[in-house]
Amino acid sequence: MKIDFTVVHPRHGKFADALTLPDDHALTVTDVEALKQARFDNWVTTIEAAPTRTVLEVDGEQYIELEGLPPTGAAVKEIDGVWYYKV
């Protein structure tokens, strides 16, 4: 049995996940809700513990240091050998 769920955090936005349980699980609704909350809490902890990225302002526009691939359609710019994407 797959239980999809979504929770919206006021600052970090939408979190979507799923619990996969055997069809004959013996968990109560309260148990399942506790599992969902634990997943959400772990996500928030991970997000808030993430290192902050460098933000630069160039000609009145903000750029964030690029880690991995830029968001789809984002403008990228190399500044002093480091790649940034426009916010």
Protein Blocks (a to p, Z undefined) as FASTA:
>chain_A
ZZddddddfklopadddddddfkbcbdfklmmmmmmmmmmmmmmmmmmpccdddddeehi
acdddehjadehiacddeehiacddZZ
